[in-house]
């Protein structure tokens, strides 16, 4: 069982909707991540928070807005998405801050997003 | 930028046969990690290799890290239906911290 919890597991939203994906970890990990995964492709990094501060934004469109309210929580706010944004959105965490290359990544079960 | 190539893209085997997937990076890696993703599931961390030439075993799985720290392999002996899934290698370049570059993955199917 994963110790990174994501809600909701499935989300269908219209292109004018505003919704949020939520993620929680209680392992005391210092970095948290959002990845996007399309079918039959590897996970694609979107954002990294290290010690609750945004450290990496992989040139993600502004219709995706991350938020880290505290060291255990990570949100991804969604607004005016396009059908091509439909994908599995994976939250993840790692023990040390994002600058440490020895980190291994613990993924949540993901949120399946469909934009209609 | 860094690229990680993984072959084969797909592998179909009969249960009991062996399976190997190979990973090659365009740059030297500080470490290599392997993840398994079951159909409909999420990636799960399997192992991390750090040292040049390192070999690690987990039951029927054998992982190797090349001497130059640019290539790696995963070998499964006597596959079982529980081995079905996509295997990804991933590695950070020396200067990229936790920014992992994933290979495209090898999708393994096992016929009983």
Backbone of each chain as ProteinMPNN parsed JSONL, in Angstrom:
{"seq_chain_A": "XXXXXXXXXXXXXXXXXXXXXXXXXXXXXXXXXXXXXXXXXXXXXXXXXXXXXXXXXXXXXXXXXXXXXXXXXXXXXXXXXXXXXXXXXXXXXXXXXXXXXXXXXXXXXXXXXXXX", "coords_chain_A": {"N_chain_A": [[0.834, -1.2, 0.0], [0.466, 2.22, -0.841], [1.979, 5.07, 0.727], [1.458, 7.562, 0.075], [-1.209, 9.51, -0.404], [-3.832, 10.127, -2.591], [-6.495, 12.208, -3.712], [-9.259, 13.247, -5.805], [-9.752, 9.796, -6.892], [-10.713, 9.484, -9.414], [-11.676, 11.885, -11.838], [-13.871, 13.867, -13.651], [-14.066, 16.612, -15.677], [-15.345, 19.684, -17.035], [-14.288, 21.958, -19.624], [-14.508, 24.524, -18.673], [-14.537, 24.359, -15.996], [-13.416, 24.609, -12.518], [-11.262, 22.784, -10.586], [-9.675, 20.742, -8.038], [-6.838, 18.728, -7.307], [-5.764, 16.592, -4.702], [-3.195, 15.767, -2.356], [-1.489, 13.813, 0.051], [1.005, 13.106, 2.451], [2.478, 11.313, 5.117], [5.015, 10.682, 5.875], [7.036, 12.26, 6.616], [8.521, 13.267, 4.589], [10.561, 15.466, 2.631], [10.37, 16.573, 0.144], [8.0, 17.088, -2.439], [6.078, 16.098, -5.263], [4.544, 16.686, -8.466], [3.516, 14.717, -11.114], [2.714, 14.039, -14.521], [1.102, 11.572, -16.418], [0.717, 10.042, -19.475], [-1.033, 7.558, -21.396], [0.822, 4.589, -21.835], [3.253, 5.872, -21.621], [6.17, 7.262, -19.967], [6.214, 8.684, -16.586], [5.926, 12.219, -16.402], [7.611, 14.951, -15.276], [6.158, 17.672, -13.513], [5.966, 19.67, -11.39], [7.979, 20.509, -8.535], [8.155, 20.603, -5.054], [10.213, 21.642, -2.507], [11.021, 21.413, 0.79], [8.64, 22.794, 1.273], [8.674, 24.856, -0.531], [8.35, 26.031, -3.866], [10.412, 24.537, -6.122], [10.961, 23.522, -8.629], [9.548, 24.129, -11.742], [8.405, 22.777, -14.508], [8.02, 24.344, -16.878], [5.217, 24.403, -17.051], [1.887, 24.895, -18.244], [-0.091, 27.75, -17.215], [-2.654, 27.093, -16.484], [-2.509, 25.016, -14.794], [-1.996, 24.983, -11.394], [0.073, 24.773, -8.737], [0.094, 24.08, -5.184], [1.37, 24.206, -1.903], [0.34, 23.707, 1.071], [1.341, 22.851, 3.575], [3.967, 20.827, 5.032], [3.028, 18.275, 4.604], [1.047, 18.241, 2.755], [-0.116, 18.605, -0.595], [-1.402, 20.323, -3.31], [-3.061, 20.465, -6.493], [-4.282, 22.8, -8.502], [-6.77, 23.173, -10.909], [-7.761, 24.706, -13.889], [-9.703, 25.767, -16.587], [-8.968, 23.696, -18.36], [-7.795, 21.644, -21.132], [-8.953, 19.132, -23.462], [-6.721, 17.558, -24.136], [-5.293, 17.523, -21.828], [-6.146, 15.444, -20.361], [-5.27, 12.734, -18.383], [-3.247, 10.596, -16.265], [-2.607, 11.813, -13.135], [0.01, 12.014, -11.038], [0.987, 12.153, -7.722], [3.885, 12.496, -5.716], [6.501, 11.715, -3.363], [9.645, 12.379, -1.72], [12.351, 11.467, 0.441], [14.462, 13.277, 1.125], [15.353, 16.759, 0.481], [14.778, 18.309, -2.733], [17.165, 18.785, -4.048], [18.911, 16.73, -3.691], [20.401, 14.088, -5.266], [20.197, 11.441, -4.66], [17.67, 10.727, -3.949], [14.837, 8.553, -3.813], [11.721, 7.925, -5.373], [8.47, 8.025, -4.162], [5.448, 7.112, -5.228], [2.0, 8.159, -5.315], [-1.262, 6.636, -5.795], [-2.452, 7.938, -7.839], [-4.509, 10.261, -9.738], [-7.053, 9.918, -11.955], [-7.733, 11.855, -14.61], [-10.207, 13.239, -16.632], [-10.924, 15.398, -19.204], [-13.595, 17.044, -20.55]], "CA_chain_A": [[0.0, 0.0, 0.0], [1.217, 3.449, -0.935], [1.801, 5.977, 1.845], [1.102, 8.841, -0.514], [-2.643, 9.378, -0.648], [-4.347, 11.114, -3.532], [-7.934, 12.289, -3.964], [-10.037, 12.024, -5.974], [-9.128, 8.784, -7.756], [-11.201, 9.76, -10.765], [-12.29, 13.203, -11.956], [-14.282, 14.302, -14.979], [-14.373, 18.029, -15.592], [-15.507, 20.419, -18.265], [-13.193, 22.882, -19.93], [-14.667, 25.789, -17.947], [-14.578, 24.07, -14.553], [-12.251, 24.705, -11.639], [-11.203, 21.654, -9.662], [-8.367, 20.562, -7.405], [-6.355, 17.409, -6.909], [-5.135, 16.698, -3.391], [-2.202, 14.747, -2.058], [-1.055, 13.873, 1.442], [1.966, 12.086, 2.891], [2.826, 11.451, 6.531], [6.29, 10.001, 6.077], [8.036, 13.254, 6.952], [9.342, 13.543, 3.408], [10.837, 16.887, 2.497], [10.074, 17.019, -1.215], [6.769, 16.543, -3.02], [6.13, 16.22, -6.726], [3.431, 16.362, -9.358], [3.852, 14.16, -12.41], [1.623, 13.747, -15.446], [1.426, 10.382, -17.198], [-0.188, 9.648, -20.537], [-1.027, 6.11, -21.613], [1.998, 3.945, -22.436], [4.397, 6.782, -21.56], [6.689, 7.398, -18.595], [5.78, 9.891, -15.874], [6.543, 13.467, -16.865], [7.649, 15.861, -14.135], [5.513, 18.98, -13.675], [6.379, 20.583, -10.323], [8.604, 19.96, -7.34], [8.261, 21.429, -3.867], [11.255, 21.183, -1.61], [10.832, 22.154, 2.043], [7.413, 23.59, 1.113], [8.853, 25.933, -1.511], [8.404, 25.562, -5.245], [11.803, 24.542, -6.578], [11.006, 23.204, -10.048], [8.349, 24.218, -12.564], [8.888, 22.337, -15.823], [7.331, 25.112, -17.93], [3.843, 23.901, -17.12], [0.93, 25.981, -18.513], [-0.628, 28.368, -15.997], [-3.942, 26.495, -16.118], [-2.169, 24.141, -13.671], [-1.431, 25.831, -10.344], [0.35, 23.957, -7.551], [0.074, 24.737, -3.868], [1.855, 23.338, -0.835], [-0.089, 24.373, 2.308], [2.281, 22.5, 4.637], [4.937, 19.806, 4.609], [2.374, 16.997, 4.338], [-0.029, 18.399, 1.777], [0.187, 19.179, -1.902], [-2.592, 20.444, -4.146], [-2.898, 20.913, -7.875], [-5.501, 23.481, -8.902], [-6.992, 23.014, -12.348], [-8.717, 25.696, -14.402], [-9.733, 25.951, -18.04], [-8.137, 22.672, -18.985], [-8.107, 21.208, -22.474], [-9.083, 17.665, -23.524], [-5.404, 16.911, -24.191], [-4.758, 17.441, -20.468], [-6.616, 14.192, -19.764], [-4.101, 11.907, -18.084], [-3.099, 10.196, -14.87], [-1.777, 12.772, -12.411], [0.656, 11.309, -9.935], [1.71, 12.872, -6.685], [4.976, 11.674, -5.203], [7.331, 12.373, -2.36], [10.951, 11.787, -1.483], [12.758, 11.699, 1.82], [15.279, 14.469, 1.259], [15.015, 17.855, -0.406], [14.858, 17.99, -4.158], [18.51, 18.967, -4.614], [19.695, 15.521, -3.453], [20.176, 13.165, -6.385], [19.998, 10.082, -4.172], [16.27, 10.481, -3.602], [13.953, 7.66, -4.549], [10.419, 8.565, -5.472], [7.322, 7.226, -3.725], [4.284, 7.608, -5.938], [0.647, 7.827, -4.94], [-1.985, 5.816, -6.766], [-2.806, 8.777, -8.965], [-5.867, 10.737, -10.02], [-7.351, 9.809, -13.383], [-8.455, 13.068, -14.992], [-10.765, 13.314, -17.981], [-11.443, 16.729, -19.517], [-14.581, 16.903, -21.645]], "C_chain_A": [[0.873, 1.255, 0.0], [0.959, 4.294, 0.302], [1.608, 7.393, 1.361], [-0.341, 8.698, -0.984], [-3.125, 10.496, -1.549], [-5.868, 11.029, -3.63], [-8.221, 13.398, -4.965], [-9.279, 11.013, -6.83], [-9.52, 9.003, -9.211], [-11.882, 11.128, -10.766], [-12.617, 13.459, -13.417], [-14.66, 15.774, -14.856], [-14.513, 18.648, -16.972], [-14.4, 21.447, -18.429], [-13.319, 24.218, -19.205], [-14.648, 25.597, -16.43], [-13.285, 24.456, -13.853], [-12.323, 23.542, -10.66], [-9.809, 21.592, -9.061], [-8.087, 19.091, -7.152], [-5.597, 17.573, -5.595], [-4.235, 15.517, -3.128], [-1.723, 14.932, -0.632], [-0.037, 12.765, 1.703], [2.342, 12.383, 4.337], [4.1, 10.688, 6.842], [7.383, 10.977, 6.476], [8.954, 13.595, 5.797], [9.423, 15.041, 3.152], [10.596, 17.431, 1.089], [8.798, 16.333, -1.7], [6.679, 16.96, -4.473], [4.741, 16.046, -7.34], [4.011, 15.884, -10.677], [2.569, 13.992, -13.208], [2.035, 12.517, -16.255], [0.324, 10.09, -18.209], [-0.027, 8.144, -20.753], [0.232, 5.657, -22.351], [3.212, 4.874, -22.502], [4.925, 6.837, -20.132], [6.106, 8.625, -17.913], [6.591, 11.094, -16.327], [6.468, 14.48, -15.729], [6.991, 17.196, -14.473], [6.091, 19.978, -12.666], [7.08, 19.802, -9.208], [8.578, 21.017, -6.243], [9.31, 20.805, -2.961], [11.187, 22.044, -0.358], [9.728, 23.205, 1.887], [7.556, 24.765, 0.149], [8.945, 25.341, -2.912], [9.829, 25.665, -5.747], [11.928, 24.245, -8.06], [9.614, 23.384, -10.648], [8.824, 23.914, -13.981], [8.098, 23.007, -16.952], [5.908, 24.624, -18.151], [2.893, 25.077, -17.387], [0.259, 26.47, -17.234], [-2.011, 27.851, -15.623], [-3.764, 25.409, -15.044], [-1.473, 25.004, -12.622], [-1.187, 24.988, -9.098], [0.299, 24.787, -6.283], [0.55, 23.738, -2.831], [1.506, 23.99, 0.501], [0.806, 24.065, 3.512], [3.116, 21.315, 4.166], [4.301, 18.475, 4.251], [1.387, 17.05, 3.186], [0.464, 19.046, 0.492], [-1.101, 19.184, -2.723], [-2.189, 20.808, -5.563], [-4.236, 21.482, -8.317], [-5.585, 23.506, -10.418], [-8.047, 23.999, -12.826], [-8.57, 25.821, -15.906], [-8.837, 24.945, -18.75], [-8.655, 22.312, -20.381], [-8.25, 19.683, -22.493], [-7.729, 16.942, -23.54], [-4.715, 16.86, -22.83], [-5.252, 16.192, -19.745], [-5.438, 13.247, -19.604], [-4.221, 11.391, -16.655], [-2.156, 11.193, -14.207], [-1.287, 12.109, -11.131], [1.307, 12.303, -8.989], [2.804, 11.938, -6.159], [5.727, 12.447, -4.125], [8.674, 11.672, -2.285], [11.476, 12.282, -0.146], [13.503, 13.007, 2.014], [14.78, 15.57, 0.329], [15.357, 17.548, -1.844], [16.251, 18.14, -4.75], [19.364, 17.715, -4.467], [19.389, 14.483, -4.513], [19.961, 11.729, -5.934], [18.569, 9.745, -3.804], [15.656, 9.378, -4.445], [12.54, 8.201, -4.391], [9.318, 7.593, -5.067], [6.061, 7.846, -4.333], [2.988, 7.247, -5.221], [-0.023, 7.036, -6.046], [-2.496, 6.622, -7.948], [-4.265, 9.185, -9.001], [-6.054, 10.685, -11.525], [-8.249, 10.973, -13.775], [-8.918, 12.963, -16.434], [-11.351, 14.697, -18.162], [-12.354, 16.604, -20.732], [-15.026, 18.273, -22.16]], "O_chain_A": [[1.864, 1.35, 0.723], [-0.133, 4.255, 0.869], [1.597, 8.329, 2.161], [-0.652, 7.875, -1.845], [-2.856, 11.671, -1.298], [-6.451, 9.945, -3.63], [-7.505, 14.399, -4.985], [-8.262, 11.357, -7.432], [-8.738, 8.734, -10.123], [-12.576, 11.486, -9.815], [-11.775, 13.297, -14.301], [-15.485, 16.136, -14.018], [-13.894, 18.207, -17.94], [-13.674, 21.759, -17.486], [-12.347, 24.969, -19.124], [-14.734, 26.566, -15.675], [-12.23, 24.61, -14.468], [-13.335, 23.348, -9.987], [-8.889, 22.282, -9.5], [-8.985, 18.316, -6.825], [-4.883, 18.556, -5.395], [-4.475, 14.41, -3.61], [-1.569, 16.058, -0.158], [-0.196, 11.635, 1.24], [2.503, 13.538, 4.731], [4.253, 10.121, 7.924], [8.534, 10.579, 6.657], [10.036, 14.146, 5.996], [8.48, 15.786, 3.422], [10.62, 18.645, 0.886], [8.553, 15.161, -1.411], [7.141, 18.032, -4.861], [3.885, 15.349, -6.796], [4.865, 16.534, -11.279], [1.485, 13.825, -12.648], [3.17, 12.424, -16.721], [-0.841, 9.915, -17.851], [0.969, 7.542, -20.353], [0.645, 6.254, -23.345], [4.095, 4.686, -23.338], [4.209, 6.497, -19.19], [5.566, 9.51, -18.578], [7.788, 10.992, -16.598], [5.378, 14.826, -15.273], [7.215, 17.774, -15.536], [6.64, 21.01, -13.053], [6.816, 18.622, -8.977], [8.931, 22.174, -6.469], [9.292, 19.605, -2.689], [11.283, 23.268, -0.437], [9.873, 24.35, 2.315], [6.642, 25.582, 0.032], [9.542, 24.284, -3.116], [10.396, 26.757, -5.794], [12.897, 24.665, -8.693], [8.629, 22.858, -10.13], [9.557, 24.702, -14.58], [7.581, 22.344, -17.851], [5.458, 24.455, -19.285], [3.077, 26.15, -16.812], [0.065, 25.705, -16.289], [-2.495, 28.151, -14.532], [-4.74, 24.943, -14.457], [-0.484, 25.674, -12.918], [-2.141, 24.534, -8.466], [0.44, 26.01, -6.301], [0.18, 22.565, -2.871], [2.31, 24.764, 1.021], [1.007, 24.924, 4.371], [2.979, 20.861, 3.03], [4.959, 17.623, 3.653], [0.941, 16.011, 2.697], [1.337, 19.913, 0.501], [-1.797, 18.173, -2.815], [-1.125, 21.379, -5.802], [-5.208, 20.746, -8.487], [-4.617, 23.814, -11.113], [-9.115, 24.108, -12.223], [-7.466, 25.963, -16.431], [-8.05, 25.303, -19.627], [-9.785, 22.63, -20.75], [-7.713, 19.011, -21.613], [-7.612, 15.836, -23.013], [-3.67, 16.226, -22.688], [-4.816, 15.915, -18.627], [-4.7, 12.986, -20.555], [-5.169, 11.709, -15.937], [-1.032, 11.392, -14.67], [-2.07, 11.705, -10.271], [2.073, 13.173, -9.401], [2.638, 10.718, -6.168], [5.6, 13.665, -4.001], [8.827, 10.531, -2.722], [11.106, 13.353, 0.336], [13.221, 13.76, 2.947], [13.901, 15.345, -0.503], [16.131, 16.636, -2.133], [16.495, 17.662, -5.858], [20.44, 17.639, -5.059], [18.247, 14.044, -4.646], [19.58, 10.882, -6.742], [18.274, 8.621, -3.396], [15.919, 9.278, -5.643], [12.213, 8.852, -3.398], [9.248, 6.473, -5.573], [5.67, 8.961, -3.988], [2.877, 6.188, -4.603], [0.566, 6.794, -7.099], [-2.925, 6.052, -8.951], [-5.129, 8.556, -8.391], [-5.316, 11.32, -12.278], [-9.39, 11.065, -13.323], [-8.143, 12.644, -17.335], [-12.184, 15.13, -17.365], [-11.948, 16.127, -21.792], [-15.847, 18.352, -23.074]]}, "seq_chain_B": "XXXXXXXXXXXXXXXXXXXXXXXXXXXXXXXXXXXXXXXXXXXXXXXXXXXXXXXXXXXXXXXXXXXXXXXXXXXXXXXXXXXXXXXXXXXXXXXXXXXXXXXXXXXXXXXX", "coords_chain_B": {"N_chain_B": [[19.806, 17.912, -23.837], [19.659, 15.497, -21.118], [19.151, 12.115, -22.062], [17.393, 9.053, -21.781], [17.454, 5.892, -22.918], [15.503, 3.01, -23.485], [15.226, -0.419, -23.997], [13.753, -3.648, -24.789], [10.777, -2.107, -26.244], [8.443, -3.515, -25.975], [7.776, -6.764, -24.651], [6.961, -10.074, -25.006], [6.463, -13.026, -23.278], [6.561, -16.546, -22.548], [5.288, -18.032, -19.618], [7.74, -18.802, -17.258], [9.887, -18.406, -18.901], [12.89, -16.413, -19.341], [13.549, -12.857, -18.918], [14.771, -9.74, -20.064], [15.497, -6.298, -19.732], [16.93, -3.328, -21.036], [18.789, -0.377, -20.376], [19.967, 2.765, -21.345], [21.853, 5.66, -20.825], [22.412, 9.003, -21.988], [24.155, 10.534, -20.618], [26.422, 10.485, -17.808], [25.285, 8.922, -14.879], [24.307, 9.645, -11.513], [23.044, 7.767, -10.04], [21.003, 4.861, -10.662], [17.634, 4.038, -10.998], [14.942, 1.718, -10.639], [11.601, 1.133, -11.559], [8.352, -0.34, -11.238], [5.313, -0.661, -12.944], [2.163, -1.765, -12.653], [-0.522, -2.843, -14.834], [-2.961, -0.327, -15.065], [-2.145, 0.705, -12.674], [0.129, 2.43, -10.408], [3.493, 3.778, -10.621], [5.926, 1.866, -8.893], [8.575, 1.896, -6.696], [11.429, -0.087, -7.159], [14.279, -0.598, -6.893], [17.497, 0.894, -6.193], [20.565, 1.635, -7.682], [23.902, 2.495, -7.086], [26.71, 2.364, -7.188], [29.462, 2.032, -9.449], [29.389, -0.705, -11.639], [27.787, -2.182, -9.975], [25.805, -4.881, -8.716], [22.664, -6.094, -7.907], [20.327, -8.23, -6.26], [16.939, -9.287, -6.152], [15.172, -11.712, -5.138], [13.952, -13.309, -7.901], [14.797, -11.307, -9.554], [17.411, -9.535, -11.08], [19.568, -6.854, -10.966], [21.713, -4.635, -12.707], [24.351, -2.231, -12.815], [26.184, -0.333, -15.019], [29.762, -0.18, -15.652], [30.602, 2.342, -16.467], [28.599, 3.877, -15.485], [26.457, 4.57, -17.101], [24.722, 2.812, -18.172], [22.275, 0.216, -17.631], [20.687, -2.809, -16.493], [17.866, -4.986, -16.165], [17.067, -8.15, -15.164], [14.876, -10.834, -15.272], [14.403, -13.951, -13.954], [12.861, -16.951, -14.943], [10.011, -16.101, -15.486], [6.871, -15.06, -14.034], [3.264, -14.852, -13.93], [2.672, -12.766, -12.288], [4.642, -10.961, -12.777], [3.901, -9.29, -14.76], [3.683, -6.117, -16.317], [4.842, -2.696, -16.675], [8.185, -1.83, -16.882], [10.256, 0.645, -15.743], [13.282, 2.406, -16.125], [15.171, 4.903, -14.434], [16.993, 7.898, -13.973], [18.97, 10.393, -12.324], [20.908, 13.008, -13.699], [24.209, 14.145, -12.783], [24.0, 16.798, -12.018], [21.365, 17.379, -11.653], [19.845, 16.983, -9.375], [16.947, 15.763, -7.849], [15.589, 15.528, -10.173], [14.437, 13.272, -12.124], [15.171, 11.472, -15.075], [13.213, 9.514, -17.005], [13.271, 6.327, -18.619], [11.584, 5.076, -21.605], [10.248, 2.841, -20.909], [9.633, -0.712, -20.58], [7.229, -2.852, -21.635], [5.99, -5.673, -20.253], [4.492, -8.711, -20.998], [3.118, -11.781, -19.887], [2.495, -14.969, -20.847], [0.421, -17.488, -19.618]], "CA_chain_B": [[19.554, 17.457, -22.481], [19.849, 14.081, -20.841], [18.19, 11.168, -22.618], [17.517, 7.68, -21.311], [16.838, 4.985, -23.875], [15.208, 1.716, -22.88], [14.776, -1.43, -24.953], [12.813, -3.372, -25.865], [9.579, -1.377, -25.837], [7.486, -4.55, -25.584], [8.306, -8.118, -24.595], [5.965, -11.098, -24.672], [7.152, -14.263, -22.939], [5.793, -17.619, -21.928], [5.615, -18.184, -18.204], [8.902, -19.647, -17.065], [11.015, -17.895, -19.689], [13.592, -15.27, -18.763], [13.259, -11.555, -19.51], [15.758, -8.7, -19.76], [15.312, -4.967, -20.294], [18.186, -2.596, -21.014], [18.638, 1.064, -20.215], [21.201, 3.5, -21.663], [21.756, 7.108, -20.652], [23.343, 9.8, -22.795], [25.094, 11.167, -19.693], [26.738, 9.717, -16.611], [24.262, 9.035, -13.852], [24.753, 9.48, -10.125], [22.48, 6.489, -9.647], [19.938, 4.405, -11.547], [16.52, 3.496, -10.235], [13.981, 0.94, -11.422], [10.23, 1.189, -11.083], [7.423, -1.242, -11.912], [3.946, -0.164, -12.961], [1.204, -2.77, -13.094], [-1.6, -2.252, -15.646], [-3.934, 0.426, -14.283], [-1.593, 1.086, -11.385], [1.069, 3.536, -10.345], [4.874, 3.289, -10.528], [6.384, 1.462, -7.572], [10.037, 1.819, -6.63], [11.986, -1.431, -6.957], [15.649, -0.634, -6.401], [18.42, 1.94, -6.603], [21.967, 1.238, -7.789], [24.707, 3.71, -6.948], [28.128, 2.167, -7.468], [29.883, 1.517, -10.745], [29.481, -2.156, -11.698], [26.994, -2.796, -8.905], [24.798, -5.897, -9.032], [21.787, -6.391, -6.767], [19.301, -9.233, -6.557], [15.724, -9.373, -5.365], [14.543, -12.983, -5.519], [14.222, -13.677, -9.295], [15.193, -10.101, -10.29], [18.809, -9.137, -10.966], [19.78, -5.503, -11.491], [23.121, -4.298, -12.888], [24.712, -0.861, -13.173], [27.389, -0.456, -15.809], [31.018, 0.371, -15.125], [30.662, 3.77, -16.781], [27.416, 4.483, -14.875], [25.582, 5.102, -18.143], [23.772, 1.807, -18.609], [21.781, -0.673, -16.59], [19.797, -3.854, -16.982], [17.025, -5.738, -15.224], [16.86, -9.5, -15.66], [13.964, -11.649, -14.475], [14.543, -15.384, -14.206], [11.635, -17.756, -14.812], [8.916, -15.148, -15.278], [5.569, -15.505, -13.555], [2.211, -13.916, -14.368], [2.731, -11.599, -11.395], [5.675, -10.033, -13.263], [3.314, -8.448, -15.807], [3.675, -4.684, -16.043], [5.838, -1.899, -17.39], [9.373, -1.571, -16.074], [10.927, 1.89, -16.106], [14.501, 2.834, -15.471], [15.183, 6.355, -14.266], [18.216, 8.335, -13.323], [19.303, 11.809, -12.351], [22.269, 13.397, -14.036], [24.914, 14.6, -11.581], [23.659, 18.17, -11.635], [19.921, 17.614, -11.752], [19.143, 16.694, -8.134], [15.933, 14.716, -7.912], [14.894, 15.562, -11.454], [14.721, 12.009, -12.788], [14.804, 11.233, -16.471], [12.713, 8.151, -17.136], [13.227, 5.657, -19.912], [10.233, 4.928, -22.141], [9.635, 1.673, -20.297], [9.443, -1.979, -21.297], [5.967, -3.474, -21.229], [6.132, -7.133, -20.222], [3.32, -9.569, -20.85], [3.501, -13.162, -19.623], [1.43, -15.919, -21.194], [0.463, -18.626, -18.682]], "C_chain_B": [[19.745, 15.954, -22.351], [18.754, 13.243, -21.484], [18.46, 9.784, -22.052], [16.728, 6.785, -22.267], [16.641, 3.632, -23.212], [14.69, 0.782, -23.961], [14.656, -2.789, -24.274], [11.616, -2.574, -25.347], [8.519, -2.361, -25.322], [8.206, -5.894, -25.545], [7.179, -9.054, -24.165], [6.715, -12.387, -24.402], [6.143, -15.292, -22.464], [6.218, -17.71, -20.465], [6.767, -19.174, -18.052], [10.12, -19.21, -17.87], [11.664, -16.72, -18.956], [13.277, -14.001, -19.545], [14.356, -10.569, -19.109], [15.362, -7.403, -20.442], [16.588, -4.163, -20.055], [17.93, -1.089, -21.043], [19.983, 1.735, -20.508], [20.973, 4.991, -21.56], [22.785, 7.818, -21.522], [24.399, 10.486, -21.923], [25.347, 10.243, -18.505], [25.707, 9.989, -15.531], [24.866, 8.935, -12.456], [24.2, 8.184, -9.552], [21.437, 6.103, -10.69], [18.876, 3.763, -10.664], [15.6, 2.73, -11.191], [12.623, 0.975, -10.736], [9.399, 0.197, -11.887], [6.021, -0.636, -11.819], [3.04, -1.263, -13.513], [0.134, -2.096, -13.958], [-2.643, -1.586, -14.765], [-3.419, 0.921, -12.95], [-0.642, 2.262, -11.475], [2.488, 2.985, -10.26], [5.243, 2.991, -9.079], [7.891, 1.282, -7.622], [10.474, 0.385, -6.363], [13.358, -1.378, -6.291], [16.423, 0.578, -6.898], [19.834, 1.372, -6.615], [22.815, 2.495, -7.835], [26.148, 3.525, -7.435], [28.364, 1.623, -8.87], [30.017, 0.0, -10.687], [28.631, -2.898, -10.678], [25.976, -3.795, -9.447], [23.991, -6.151, -7.765], [20.721, -7.393, -7.196], [18.13, -9.082, -5.596], [15.002, -10.621, -5.866], [14.9, -13.313, -6.98], [14.699, -12.487, -10.139], [16.653, -9.784, -10.011], [19.002, -7.81, -11.681], [21.284, -5.26, -11.595], [23.267, -2.838, -13.265], [26.073, -0.922, -13.854], [28.597, 0.22, -15.186], [31.114, 1.878, -15.35], [29.492, 4.55, -16.19], [26.549, 5.19, -15.926], [24.579, 4.061, -18.624], [23.431, 0.871, -17.46], [20.906, -1.735, -17.229], [19.024, -4.455, -15.817], [16.75, -7.085, -15.858], [15.914, -10.231, -14.708], [14.12, -13.1, -14.9], [13.195, -16.07, -14.009], [10.421, -16.89, -14.497], [7.64, -15.835, -14.792], [4.53, -14.477, -13.993], [2.184, -12.667, -13.5], [3.786, -10.579, -11.828], [5.139, -9.08, -14.33], [3.318, -6.983, -15.383], [4.691, -3.979, -16.918], [6.971, -1.557, -16.442], [10.078, -0.334, -16.611], [12.268, 1.99, -15.396], [14.451, 4.357, -15.386], [16.469, 6.756, -13.57], [18.376, 9.827, -13.375], [20.719, 11.998, -12.877], [22.905, 14.003, -12.783], [24.45, 15.967, -11.109], [22.168, 18.415, -11.521], [19.161, 17.251, -10.485], [18.177, 15.549, -8.29], [15.151, 14.726, -9.216], [15.279, 14.304, -12.229], [14.347, 12.071, -14.256], [14.426, 9.767, -16.586], [12.966, 7.616, -18.54], [11.784, 5.491, -20.343], [9.508, 3.709, -21.565], [9.616, 0.457, -21.204], [8.185, -2.621, -20.749], [6.092, -4.986, -21.359], [4.763, -7.802, -20.089], [3.799, -11.006, -20.722], [2.308, -14.063, -19.916], [1.525, -17.139, -20.291], [0.551, -19.972, -19.407]], "O_chain_B": [[19.961, 15.244, -23.332], [17.579, 13.61, -21.457], [19.612, 9.39, -21.867], [15.51, 6.906, -22.403], [17.503, 3.163, -22.468], [13.817, 1.152, -24.746], [15.36, -3.066, -23.303], [11.466, -2.392, -24.139], [7.799, -2.076, -24.365], [9.135, -6.13, -26.317], [6.54, -8.867, -23.13], [7.53, -12.805, -25.224], [5.034, -14.963, -22.042], [7.381, -17.485, -20.132], [6.759, -20.25, -18.649], [11.248, -19.595, -17.561], [11.062, -16.114, -18.069], [12.803, -14.055, -20.68], [14.812, -10.561, -17.965], [14.939, -7.407, -21.599], [17.239, -4.295, -19.018], [16.976, -0.612, -21.658], [21.015, 1.321, -19.98], [20.024, 5.528, -22.131], [23.878, 7.307, -21.762], [25.415, 10.961, -22.43], [24.567, 9.329, -18.242], [25.309, 11.131, -15.299], [25.839, 8.209, -12.252], [24.817, 7.573, -8.679], [21.037, 6.931, -11.508], [19.183, 3.044, -9.713], [15.496, 3.048, -12.375], [12.512, 0.864, -9.515], [9.688, -0.077, -13.052], [5.601, -0.164, -10.763], [3.136, -1.641, -14.681], [-0.091, -0.893, -13.824], [-3.155, -2.2, -13.829], [-4.176, 1.5, -12.17], [-0.607, 2.988, -12.468], [2.672, 1.834, -9.865], [4.921, 3.752, -8.167], [8.414, 0.59, -8.496], [9.96, -0.276, -5.461], [13.586, -2.018, -5.265], [16.054, 1.206, -7.891], [20.25, 0.706, -5.668], [22.486, 3.45, -8.539], [26.729, 4.435, -8.027], [27.563, 0.852, -9.398], [30.679, -0.531, -9.795], [28.748, -4.116, -10.538], [25.369, -3.581, -10.496], [24.548, -6.391, -6.694], [20.275, -7.399, -8.344], [18.296, -8.793, -4.411], [14.312, -10.588, -6.884], [16.069, -13.576, -7.263], [14.977, -12.654, -11.327], [17.086, -9.765, -8.859], [18.646, -7.66, -12.85], [22.042, -5.626, -10.697], [22.413, -2.273, -13.95], [27.012, -1.505, -13.312], [28.471, 1.076, -14.31], [31.649, 2.601, -14.51], [29.406, 5.764, -16.376], [25.987, 6.257, -15.675], [23.679, 4.384, -19.399], [24.162, 0.746, -16.477], [20.443, -1.582, -18.36], [19.459, -4.436, -14.666], [16.248, -7.151, -16.981], [16.125, -10.246, -13.496], [13.982, -13.429, -16.078], [12.484, -15.807, -13.04], [9.875, -16.935, -13.395], [7.371, -16.999, -15.089], [4.878, -13.361, -14.38], [1.717, -11.617, -13.943], [3.824, -9.464, -11.309], [5.844, -8.165, -14.757], [2.999, -6.652, -14.241], [5.317, -4.585, -17.788], [6.747, -1.059, -15.338], [10.449, -0.274, -17.783], [12.374, 1.693, -14.206], [13.769, 5.011, -16.175], [16.968, 6.05, -12.694], [17.972, 10.469, -14.345], [21.622, 11.233, -12.538], [22.201, 14.335, -11.829], [24.504, 16.259, -9.914], [21.746, 19.553, -11.313], [17.931, 17.212, -10.512], [18.534, 14.487, -8.801], [14.158, 14.011, -9.35], [16.309, 14.268, -12.902], [13.328, 12.654, -14.628], [15.233, 8.884, -16.295], [12.887, 8.353, -19.523], [10.864, 5.729, -19.561], [8.294, 3.57, -21.722], [9.588, 0.574, -22.429], [8.083, -2.9, -19.554], [6.278, -5.509, -22.458], [3.988, -7.493, -19.184], [4.769, -11.405, -21.367], [1.248, -13.929, -19.305], [2.583, -17.762, -20.2], [0.595, -21.019, -18.761]]}, "name": "protein", "num_of_chains": 2, "seq": "XXXXXXXXXXXXXXXXXXXXXXXXXXXXXXXXXXXXXXXXXXXXXXXXXXXXXXXXXXXXXXXXXXXXXXXXXXXXXXXXXXXXXXXXXXXXXXXXXXXXXXXXXXXXXXXXXXXXXXXXXXXXXXXXXXXXXXXXXXXXXXXXXXXXXXXXXXXXXXXXXXXXXXXXXXXXXXXXXXXXXXXXXXXXXXXXXXXXXXXXXXXXXXXXXXXXXXXXXXXXXXXXXXXX"}
